[in-house]
Amino acid sequence: MLKKFFLPMLVIATTLQLSCSNIFKAAATKTSDEAILEDAIKALDALDYTTSITNFNALSANFKAKPAVIEQWAGAYAGKCGLDFVTYFTNLGSASLTGSTLFRYFMNAFKQVSIDPNSCRLAELKMNEISTDPTVRTASQNLFMMILGMVKIGTYLRYEGDRDSTGSLGDGTMDATFNACTVSATDLPGNPPTVGQFSDADIKQIVTGLGQLLLNFAAVGSSFLGSGASSSLSTLTTACALLTPNPCNVTDTNNVTAGMVTQMRQLIHTAPTNPFLALGIGTCTALDVTTCCPL
């Protein structure tokens, strides 16, 4: 089982099941796939995510399709993205949004942390190989996807919106040079984001990250979150339903429309004092958030 990412869930939720026992028994035979998997897991436990991912890629097609392998592979991508699952999961239970907003809370989880937002996208795609339907996935898989949604949002926001301080790793506030309403045309879909403003491709990842978060939050329930974060998600769901189109209920980037991209830019640009929805990391205080960005 994936020690760094799935084991804490098994301790907390007794109903969670992972089908990995047969794989580890087979590893003792040192056959090709089992030996490669063992190396992948050793690298993962050592936090050497690049080596772990390389080993997962070397597995045979049939072995790659095993759910237990997919789970661990997705965990390696999530680790490379910036997720320390044990720390992140522990902090969720006591999460407080006092003096912050939901998006700033997600962003600040990665202050002074080396991140690779594109790897969160790859972790999400990998888990989708099991299923995109929460009713088909296990409880642990849905919990992982819920947290991955938060992490994907946070890493994209921090990577582009907060690069001040040592090593361009952020200081917890939006950079003076950043504006969510400014469109960057330099980032190509499927590639890591370049330094600067958000491209539409970046925004689509935040849209689907939020979609994954809310979809799996509904499936998992609020027991894993602090009351502040849980309440904010419920408020967000209600508020998003008032926007046309709703930018908060899509999990596939192919289904994200230009209107959803615009609406998400508006939400990211909201200020902590916005009277309609204090969600973002920006400065917009307009009651009509659809006027936050002149797009």
C-alpha positions, 0 to 999 in steps of 0.5 A: 500500500502507498505509505505516504498517501493512502496508509493514513486514510486506512487508519482514519476510515476503516472502510477503505480498501486497497487491492494491493496484497497480491502484488506485494506477494508477487514481488517476492518472486522478483519477476520483471514487473514485480521487481520494477514495482518494488523499485518504484515503491522504494523510490516513492518511500524515499520521496524520489518521485522522478525515479518512482514515476520512471519505474512505473512507466517501465511496467507492462501494459497489463500491470499498469492497469492494476488499480493498486498500481495506479493508486501508487503511481498517482501518489508519486505524481502528487508527491512531485506536484508538492503534496506531503499527504500526511502533513496536508491531511493532518492540517485539514482537520484543524483548518481555519480560514480566519483572516483568509479566503478559501483560495488563499488557504489552498495557495498558502499551503505551498508557501516556501514549497517546491512545486510542479503543478503539471504533476497534479494534472498527471495524478488526476489523469492517472486516477481517472484510469480507475474511474471518473465516477465517485460511486465506482471508486473506493472511499479512499480513492475519493478522499485522495481525489478531493485532496488532490483537487485542493492541491492542484488549485493551490499549486497553480495559484502559488506557482503563478500568483505568489513568487515573491520571497526566497527562491521564488517560493512565495510569501503568502500573498499575491504578488503586486505584478500578478493579476488573475484577469491578465491572460497569458498566451504563452502556456500550452495545454499539457505543459508546465505553466510558465512564469507570469500570468494565467493562461486559459489552460492554467485556469481550466486546471483550476476549474477542474481542480475545484470540480474534483474537490466539490464532487468528491467532497459530496461523496466523502462528506465533511468529516475530514475537514475543519468546520471553516473549510467545510462551511466555505465549500458549502457556501461556494457551492451555493454561490457558484450555482448563481453564476452562468455558466457555473465554473465549479462543477466540471471535472474534465478540461474538455468540457470547460467553456470559455465562459467558465474560464472567465468566471473562474478568473473573476472568482480568483480576483475576488478580495477577502472583503468581497461582499458576494463571495470572498474566495480569491487572492485578488483585490475585487470588492464588486458585489457583482463578481462578473465585473471583476475582470474586464474580459 
